[in-house]
Amino acid sequence: MDFALTEEQQMLFDTARAFADKELMPHEDLLEETGELPPELDLEIRKKAMEIGLHACNFPTSMGGAGLDCVSFTLVEKAIGHVSLALAECIRRPNNILEACEGQQIERFRDPILRGEIRECVAMTEPDAGSDLKGMKTSARREGGDWVINGTKHFISNAQISSFVILFAATGEDVTPKGTRKRISCFLVDLDAPGVEVAPGYKHMGQRGYYNNIIRFDDVRVEDWQMVGGEGQGFEVVNTWLGPGRLTVAATCQARAERAFDVALDFAATREQFGQPIGKFQGISFPLADMATELRLGDLLLMNTAWRVDQGLPTMAEDCAMAKVYCSEMLARVVDQSIQTCGGMGVMADLPLERIYRDARVERIWEGTSEIQRHIISRQLLRPLGA
Ligand SMILES: Cc1cc2nc3c(=O)[nH]c(=O)nc-3n(C[C@H](O)[C@H](O)[C@H](O)COP(=O)(O)OP(=O)(O)OC[C@H]3O[C@@H](n4cnc5c(N)ncnc54)[C@H](O)[C@@H]3O)c2cc1C
């Protein structure tokens, strides 16, 4: 079994890593201090990313992207994932749902995104519908030839700096043998349309500069052509086009855990107590060995999952769930132990560990909580046995 990267893959990783270290990392302190991503910085990074072909690298070449396969794209995510998310997101990897755009949607929404002119956000979650998305209350009802949308979404990332939202809303109900089921549909909605309000979100413990917003829809009228996929096909759209979004979270977690570990390793080798480097004490060195082993496992799982996605195996959902749950929980363990290794300095902002620690917490929650990932994995194990 050959685990080596090809020359092109290694070059892609090195290029993306060098870009992140040079163009993103120097701005981390600014974001921590202000909690804001300056728009001119966002634009500057986006333009530079376009120059070296990283912008929209997850889209097919026929649409203006770099056409990366999942392994190569995961390498990019790993290469830029160690820096603050708000900065990494300036290298835009647009939502793959936009690949499903047709007709007017292409010119009006998809192409300006691929040209780097605007940003999009995605709105599924609601105050009363988080893990249970099928319980969403936001509705779109037929009126004339249009759809009229009402409801509230919350926790929506970066809505305040986006031009439109990929919105999921219930367009009706079906009676099935298992009870009533909502028909969920997907719409592209301008965020400056009459009746749309983008409000500030909650104060987050981490991820400074990565905004979360509340979006309210009050009789918002959209035309028929703004629906993506057919009516009631919202989850099919997600399943077909969103692909391994959870793998992106896993790659970010892997990259952050590696960064935290490197800080701890360096500290263990250079910090002296009792007349010798603290790394000579087993209380410090054995956890380093455990962390290194977990990092190796995480990387193997991550890259193997990306490879499995590229093979088109039918197990994508549970494969990606395994990578997400393992890498996000591994990050929590590694950054916690890295802080312990560094003692008091570990919790000071002079080292990046306290920020990585705060930023890490949400990784076990968004894109599906750890419990939901375990549900996906266990369901695939038990279902064939009739349980
Ligand atoms: C900073 C941030 C940004 C986000 N960005 C976006 C975004 O851009 N767009 C978007 O649509 N959403 C976004 N989300 C929403 C995110 O995906 C949800 O927070 C997540 O899916 C969990 O939903 P919830 O927070 O409502 O928790 P809940 O669903 O209320 O869950 C609460 C707890 O109950 C557990 N639980 C729920 N159901 C089960 C079950 N069946 N079995 C076992 N345990 C269960 C959960 O695992 C969790 O521990 C974001 C969230 C955050 C925090």
The ligand as a Tripos MOL2 file, in Angstrom:
@<TRIPOS>MOLECULE
LIG
   53    58     1     0     0
SMALL
NO_CHARGES

@<TRIPOS>ATOM
      1 C1        -20.4350   29.0370   15.6090 C.3       1 LIG1
      2 C2        -21.4650   28.2300   14.8750 C.ar      1 LIG1
      3 C3        -21.6170   28.4180   13.4980 C.ar      1 LIG1
      4 C4        -22.5700   27.6890   12.7920 C.ar      1 LIG1
      5 N1        -22.7450   27.9120   11.4410 N.ar      1 LIG1
      6 C5        -23.8360   27.3970   10.8270 C.ar      1 LIG1
      7 C6        -24.1820   27.7970    9.4950 C.ar      1 LIG1
      8 O1        -23.4550   28.5600    8.8380 O.2       1 LIG1
      9 N2        -25.3340   27.3180    8.9510 N.ar      1 LIG1
     10 C7        -26.1490   26.4690    9.6280 C.ar      1 LIG1
     11 O2        -27.1760   26.0890    9.0820 O.2       1 LIG1
     12 N3        -25.8390   26.0470   10.8790 N.ar      1 LIG1
     13 C8        -24.7180   26.5010   11.5070 C.ar      1 LIG1
     14 N4        -24.4130   26.1170   12.7840 N.ar      1 LIG1
     15 C9        -25.3150   25.1970   13.4840 C.3       1 LIG1
     16 C10       -24.7150   23.8530   13.8650 C.3       1 LIG1
     17 O3        -24.6260   23.0110   12.7730 O.3       1 LIG1
     18 C11       -25.5990   23.3200   15.0220 C.3       1 LIG1
     19 O4        -25.2130   24.0460   16.1830 O.3       1 LIG1
     20 C12       -25.4670   21.8400   15.2540 C.3       1 LIG1
     21 O5        -25.9800   21.1250   14.1700 O.3       1 LIG1
     22 C13       -26.1970   21.3990   16.5390 C.3       1 LIG1
     23 O6        -27.4610   21.9470   16.6600 O.3       1 LIG1
     24 P1        -27.8690   22.6950   18.0380 P.3       1 LIG1
     25 O7        -26.7810   23.6280   18.3750 O.co2     1 LIG1
     26 O8        -29.2200   23.2600   17.8570 O.co2     1 LIG1
     27 O9        -27.8770   21.5740   19.1350 O.3       1 LIG1
     28 P2        -29.0740   20.5480   19.4730 P.3       1 LIG1
     29 O10       -29.5040   19.8440   18.2240 O.co2     1 LIG1
     30 O11       -30.1100   21.2310   20.2690 O.co2     1 LIG1
     31 O12       -28.3140   19.5080   20.3730 O.3       1 LIG1
     32 C14       -28.0650   19.7090   21.7690 C.3       1 LIG1
     33 C15       -27.3950   18.4510   22.3060 C.3       1 LIG1
     34 O13       -28.2830   17.3340   22.1480 O.3       1 LIG1
     35 C16       -27.6390   16.3170   21.4090 C.3       1 LIG1
     36 N5        -28.5930   15.6060   20.5650 N.ar      1 LIG1
     37 C17       -29.5370   16.1160   19.7370 C.ar      1 LIG1
     38 N6        -30.1850   15.1310   19.1110 N.ar      1 LIG1
     39 C18       -29.6350   13.9740   19.5240 C.ar      1 LIG1
     40 C19       -29.8490   12.5880   19.2290 C.ar      1 LIG1
     41 N7        -30.7760   12.1850   18.3520 N.pl3     1 LIG1
     42 N8        -29.0870   11.6510   19.8530 N.ar      1 LIG1
     43 C20       -28.1450   12.0370   20.7470 C.ar      1 LIG1
     44 N9        -27.8820   13.3160   21.0690 N.ar      1 LIG1
     45 C21       -28.6210   14.2770   20.4570 C.ar      1 LIG1
     46 C22       -26.6040   17.0300   20.5630 C.3       1 LIG1
     47 O14       -25.5870   16.1680   20.1280 O.3       1 LIG1
     48 C23       -26.1210   18.1060   21.5260 C.3       1 LIG1
     49 O15       -25.1730   17.5520   22.3920 O.3       1 LIG1
     50 C24       -23.3930   26.7700   13.4960 C.ar      1 LIG1
     51 C25       -23.2110   26.5650   14.8600 C.ar      1 LIG1
     52 C26       -22.2740   27.2690   15.5520 C.ar      1 LIG1
     53 C27       -22.1280   27.0600   17.0330 C.3       1 LIG1
@<TRIPOS>BOND
     1     1     2 1
     2     2     3 ar
     3     2    52 ar
     4     3     4 ar
     5     4     5 ar
     6     4    50 ar
     7     5     6 ar
     8     6     7 ar
     9     6    13 1
    10     7     8 2
    11     7     9 ar
    12     9    10 ar
    13    10    11 2
    14    10    12 ar
    15    12    13 ar
    16    13    14 ar
    17    14    15 1
    18    14    50 ar
    19    15    16 1
    20    16    17 1
    21    16    18 1
    22    18    19 1
    23    18    20 1
    24    20    21 1
    25    20    22 1
    26    22    23 1
    27    23    24 1
    28    24    25 2
    29    24    26 1
    30    24    27 1
    31    27    28 1
    32    28    29 2
    33    28    30 1
    34    28    31 1
    35    31    32 1
    36    32    33 1
    37    33    34 1
    38    33    48 1
    39    34    35 1
    40    35    36 1
    41    35    46 1
    42    36    37 ar
    43    36    45 ar
    44    37    38 ar
    45    38    39 ar
    46    39    40 ar
    47    39    45 ar
    48    40    41 1
    49    40    42 ar
    50    42    43 ar
    51    43    44 ar
    52    44    45 ar
    53    46    47 1
    54    46    48 1
    55    48    49 1
    56    50    51 ar
    57    51    52 ar
    58    52    53 1
@<TRIPOS>SUBSTRUCTURE
     1 LIG1         1 GROUP 0 **** ****
